[in-house]
Amino acid sequence: MDKSDFSSDGVILLLGVTGAGKSYFLNKLKSHSAKEGHGLQSETARCQAVRIVLKDDGTEDTRSIVVVDTPGFDDTKRNRGEILKEITEYLATQYALGVPLRGVIYLHKITDNRMTGSSVNYLKILRSLVGDDALGNLVLVTNMWNKLRDEDRGEALQREQELIDDFWDPMIEKGSYVHQFDGTTESAFGLVHQLADKKSVVLAIQKQIMDEDQYVLDTSAGENLAQQLKIDISGYRTKAAQLEAQLEAQPDGTQRKELKEEREQMEELLEQAEESMESMKVRPGPSIRERIKQVLKDSGKDIGVALAAALSVTVSVIRLVIGA
């Protein structure tokens, strides 16, 4: 397959926890292209993409870039393993079809007073998903500067420096760089321009899935998530057992009802964590290659249909990726 046949000049991936502002960023590139959320539940249930046209300064030349939004790993509607599996399959299919990946934008809210546990865990998965060899194509973006009051800006700058010193420095040493997104269209396009000018990159998880035929669970990102899940599962089981013991010792009454509800909640969390582990016990590489091969054969080498079928998402969105 000749990669020069693609009319898209590449893909840029948006990553970040739920509420980090990924859909807001996408809407600054193209109005009303993504549904934005304002609570704990992610509005990005599936990977979604917009195609934008960049004009090169001082010339009439244009380039087509696709920016892909992804669900956060702390989405309350879906388990983390399922989300990692979906992002992995998207990236693996993009790689298998030869669509160039220009880089990754990681968004972090500067309005957060501290690093949450989910943010720390996400960073670990982020680095393992990208891989050290591709960190030069990762932009670490602080977001929501436009939401700050003037008197809070100094404190926010201090928080940004703490992020760099305490959490981001290992990635910066490998070539990643920091950028502030001020909430404007100009700032969003500026970020995209930075990555659009870079050579395409292959992420660690793409190599592991398509070149090494690994299970999602056995990839660096999968192992990282599995380690987190094992800790969670152990904690949930311990807590559920403690609550069960308290229930047996508690006579009927309001407190017993509360204990029962708490135990049921703990059992739900345990079930979700175990389902996350099961979701990663898949080896997408062979099936992705087979689906692409079959759909290309059936569609007369229509790459847009092939990518849509391989990802099980709408043809209209995926056609944006390859310019069909």
C-alpha positions in Angstrom: 0.0 0.0 0.0 1.5 3.3 -1.1 1.4 5.7 1.9 1.6 8.7 -0.5 -1.9 7.8 -1.7 -3.4 9.3 1.6 -4.7 12.8 1.2 -4.4 13.3 5.0 -1.1 14.6 6.1 -1.4 12.8 9.4 -3.2 12.2 12.7 -2.7 13.9 16.1 -4.0 12.1 19.2 -5.6 13.9 22.2 -5.2 12.2 25.6 -6.1 13.2 29.1 -8.3 12.3 32.1 -12.0 13.0 32.0 -12.7 16.7 32.2 -9.2 17.7 31.1 -10.7 19.7 28.2 -10.1 17.4 25.2 -13.5 18.0 23.6 -13.2 21.8 24.3 -9.9 21.8 22.5 -11.4 19.9 19.6 -14.3 22.4 19.3 -11.7 25.3 19.1 -10.4 23.6 16.0 -13.8 23.0 14.5 -17.0 24.4 16.2 -19.6 21.9 17.5 -17.5 18.9 16.4 -17.5 17.3 19.9 -19.9 17.2 22.8 -18.4 18.7 25.9 -19.0 17.5 29.4 -18.9 19.4 32.7 -19.1 16.5 35.3 -17.4 13.3 36.2 -18.8 11.4 33.3 -17.0 11.5 30.0 -18.9 12.8 27.0 -16.4 11.2 24.7 -17.7 7.6 24.8 -15.7 6.6 21.7 -12.8 7.9 19.8 -14.0 10.8 17.7 -12.1 12.8 15.0 -12.2 16.1 13.2 -10.4 17.0 10.0 -8.9 20.5 9.8 -7.0 22.3 7.0 -3.8 24.1 7.9 -2.4 26.9 5.8 1.4 27.3 5.7 2.6 30.8 6.5 3.5 32.9 3.5 2.3 30.4 1.0 -1.0 29.1 -0.5 -0.1 25.6 0.5 -2.5 23.7 2.7 -2.3 20.5 4.7 -5.0 18.2 6.1 -4.6 17.0 9.7 -7.0 14.8 11.7 -7.2 15.4 15.4 -8.6 12.4 17.4 -10.3 12.8 20.8 -10.2 9.8 23.2 -12.2 8.8 26.3 -10.5 9.3 29.6 -9.4 6.2 31.6 -11.4 7.4 34.6 -14.7 7.4 32.6 -17.4 6.3 35.1 -19.4 4.6 32.3 -16.8 2.2 31.0 -14.0 0.1 32.5 -10.4 1.1 32.0 -9.4 -2.0 30.2 -12.1 -1.5 27.6 -11.0 2.1 27.0 -7.3 1.1 26.6 -8.4 -1.7 24.2 -10.3 0.8 22.1 -7.5 3.4 21.9 -5.1 0.6 21.2 -7.2 -0.8 18.3 -7.6 2.7 16.9 -3.8 3.3 16.9 -3.0 -0.2 15.7 -5.4 0.2 12.7 -4.1 3.6 11.8 -0.6 2.2 11.9 -1.5 -0.9 9.8 -3.1 1.3 7.1 0.0 3.6 6.9 -1.8 6.7 8.1 1.1 8.9 9.6 0.8 9.8 13.3 2.3 13.3 13.9 2.2 13.2 17.6 0.2 13.2 20.9 -1.2 16.1 22.9 -1.7 15.4 26.6 -4.0 17.9 28.3 -3.9 18.7 32.1 -6.1 21.2 33.9 -4.0 24.0 35.5 -7.0 24.7 37.7 -6.5 21.4 39.6 -4.9 22.3 42.9 -3.1 18.9 43.1 -2.3 15.8 41.1 -5.1 13.3 41.6 -4.5 9.6 41.8 -6.2 9.1 38.4 -3.9 11.8 36.9 -0.8 10.1 38.3 -1.9 6.7 37.0 -2.8 8.2 33.7 0.7 9.6 33.3 2.2 6.2 33.8 0.0 4.7 31.1 0.7 7.7 28.8 4.4 7.2 28.9 4.3 3.4 28.4 1.7 3.8 25.6 3.9 6.4 23.8 7.3 4.8 24.5 10.6 6.6 25.1 11.5 6.6 21.4 8.4 8.7 20.5 8.4 11.1 23.4 9.8 13.9 21.2 6.3 14.0 19.6 4.5 14.4 22.9 3.3 17.8 24.0 2.4 18.2 27.7 -0.3 20.9 27.7 -1.6 22.9 30.7 -5.2 23.9 30.0 -7.8 26.3 31.2 -5.6 29.3 31.8 -8.5 31.4 30.5 -10.6 30.3 33.5 -8.2 31.9 36.0 -8.6 35.2 37.7 -5.7 37.5 37.4 -4.8 37.2 41.1 -4.6 33.4 40.7 -2.3 33.3 37.8 0.9 33.4 39.9 -0.2 30.4 41.9 -1.1 28.6 38.7 2.4 29.3 37.3 3.8 27.7 40.5 1.6 24.6 40.0 2.8 24.3 36.4 6.4 24.4 37.6 5.6 21.7 40.2 4.1 19.6 37.4 7.3 19.9 35.4 9.6 19.2 38.3 7.7 16.5 40.1 5.9 14.6 37.3 6.8 15.6 33.7 10.6 16.0 33.9 11.4 12.4 32.9 9.4 12.8 29.7 10.8 16.3 29.0 14.3 14.8 29.3 13.4 12.4 26.5 12.2 15.2 24.2 8.6 16.1 25.3 7.9 19.7 25.7 5.4 21.9 27.6 2.8 24.3 26.2 0.1 26.5 27.6 -3.3 26.4 25.9 -5.2 29.6 26.6 -8.5 28.5 25.3 -8.4 30.4 22.0 -8.7 29.1 18.5 -5.3 30.6 17.7 -3.7 28.7 20.5 -5.3 25.4 19.5 -4.2 25.8 15.9 -0.7 26.8 17.0 -0.4 23.5 18.9 -1.5 21.5 16.0 0.9 23.3 13.7 3.8 22.4 16.0 3.1 18.7 15.6 2.1 18.8 12.0 5.6 20.0 11.1 7.2 17.0 12.8 8.1 13.7 11.1 5.6 10.9 11.7 6.2 8.7 14.7 5.3 5.1 15.7 4.2 4.6 19.3 5.4 1.8 21.5 1.9 0.2 21.7 1.6 0.3 17.9 4.8 -1.7 17.5 3.8 -4.1 20.3 0.4 -4.8 18.8 1.1 -4.9 15.1 4.8 -5.8 14.8 5.0 -8.2 17.8 1.4 -9.4 17.9 1.1 -8.9 21.7 -2.0 -9.1 23.7 -3.2 -5.7 25.0 -2.5 -7.0 28.6 1.1 -7.8 27.7 1.9 -4.4 26.2 3.8 -1.9 28.3 0.6 0.2 28.8 -1.5 -3.0 29.5 1.0 -4.2 32.1 0.9 -0.7 33.7 -2.8 -0.7 33.9 -2.9 -4.3 35.1 -0.6 -3.4 38.0 -3.0 -0.6 39.0 -6.0 -2.9 38.7 -4.4 -5.6 40.9 -3.9 -3.1 43.7 -7.5 -1.9 43.3 -8.9 -5.5 43.2 -7.0 -6.4 46.4 -8.3 -3.3 48.1 -11.9 -3.9 47.0 -11.8 -7.5 48.2 -10.4 -6.6 51.6 -12.9 -3.8 52.1 -15.8 -6.0 50.9 -14.8 -8.7 53.4 -14.6 -6.1 56.2 -18.1 -4.8 55.4 -19.5 -8.3 55.3 -18.1 -9.0 58.8 -19.7 -5.7 60.0 -23.0 -6.7 58.5 -23.0 -10.1 60.3 -22.4 -8.3 63.6 -24.9 -5.5 63.0 -28.6 -6.0 63.9 -31.4 -4.6 61.7 -31.5 -0.8 61.4 -30.4 2.2 59.5 -26.7 1.4 59.9 -27.1 -2.1 58.5 -28.8 -0.7 55.4 -25.9 1.7 54.9 -23.4 -1.0 55.3 -25.2 -3.2 52.8 -25.3 -0.4 50.3 -21.6 0.3 50.8 -20.8 -3.4 50.4 -22.8 -3.6 47.1 -20.9 -0.5 45.8 -17.6 -2.2 46.7 -18.7 -5.4 44.9 -19.6 -3.3 41.8 -16.2 -1.7 41.8 -14.5 -5.1 42.2 -16.5 -6.5 39.3 -15.6 -3.5 37.1 -11.9 -3.9 37.9 -12.0 -7.6 37.1 -13.8 -6.9 33.8 -11.1 -4.4 33.0 -8.5 -7.2 33.3 -10.6 -9.4 31.0 -11.0 -6.7 28.4 -7.3 -6.6 27.9 -6.9 -10.4 27.2 -7.2 -9.9 23.5 -4.6 -9.9 20.6 -5.9 -7.4 18.1 -3.1 -7.6 15.5 -4.1 -10.6 13.5 -7.8 -9.7 13.5 -7.1 -6.1 12.4 -5.0 -7.4 9.5 -7.6 -9.8 8.5 -10.5 -7.3 8.6 -8.5 -4.8 6.6 -7.6 -7.4 4.0 -11.2 -8.6 3.7 -12.8 -5.2 3.5 -10.2 -3.9 1.0 -11.1 -7.0 -1.1 -14.8 -6.4 -0.8 -14.7 -2.6 -1.3 -12.2 -2.5 -4.1 -9.5 -1.0 -2.0 -11.7 1.7 -0.4 -9.4 2.6 2.5 -12.1 4.7 4.2 -14.5 1.7 4.5 -11.6 -0.5 5.6 -10.7 1.7 8.5 -14.3 2.1 9.5 -14.9 -1.6 9.5 -11.8 -2.4 11.4 -12.6 0.1 14.2 -16.4 -0.5 14.3 -17.2 3.2 14.1 -18.9 5.3 11.6 -17.6 5.5 8.0 -18.2 9.3 8.0 -15.8 9.9 10.9 -13.1 7.5 9.7 -13.1 8.9 6.1 -11.8 12.1 7.6 -8.6 10.3 8.7 -7.7 9.2 5.2 -9.4 11.9 3.2 -11.7 9.6 1.2 
